[in-house]
Amino acid sequence: MPTKSKGKNSMERLLSIIGAVISIIFGILLIAAFPVLIGPLIFHGFPLNIIWGVLVIIFGVIILTSYGVINIGPKVGHDWPILIILGILSLIFGGDIGAIVIIIAGIVGLVHKLS
């Protein structure tokens, strides 16, 4: 659980968790080789789908770990730059809608920080 910002930044937390779960689902779909369901992003072949799917799942798990949803390894900070970077990386590797939601959560965190 976040210590200082649970009440203030609940929208950022909610968007991050939803985006991470959706990204993990898209990563599983990439591994299962269902690029038709995801879109025309995948055209390189089956082994690349597996690598991209694993990366998207790892990015989603990092975000879930940072918010304390799952407990594996050390916690990573959940500041807005980390959310935006992980969202962009997830978008590059095929996180699609989940990655966009994570980026929006980072933008919400940035707006909250500036206000």
Residue, then its C-alpha position, 0 to 999 in steps of 0.5 A: m500500500p502506498t504510505k502517503s498518497k492513498g487518499k490523494n492519488s487514488m485515481e492514479r493508483l486505480l488507473s495503474i492497477i487496471g492498466a497493469v492487469i490489462s497489459i498482463i492479459f495482452g502479454i498472455l495473448l501475445i504469448a498464446a499467439f493471438p495477434v488477430l485479437i490484439g491488432p496488426l502490431i505483430f508481424h515478425g513471427f512467433p518467437l518474437n511474440i513470446i519475447w514481447g509477451v514476457l516483457v509486457i507481463i514483466f512491466g505489468v508485474i512491476i507496476l502491481t508490485s510497486y502498488g503492493v497488489i502482489n508481494i514479490g521482491p523489492k518494491v519499485g517506486h510508483d512515481w509518475p515518471i516510472l509509470i510513464i516510462l513503463g507505459i511507453l515501454s509496454l506500448i512499444f512491446g504490445g501492451d496496447i490499451g493497458a499501456i495507454v491506461i498506465i500512461i494516463a495514470g502517469i499523467v494524472g500523477l504528474v498533474h497531481k504533483l504540479s497542483 
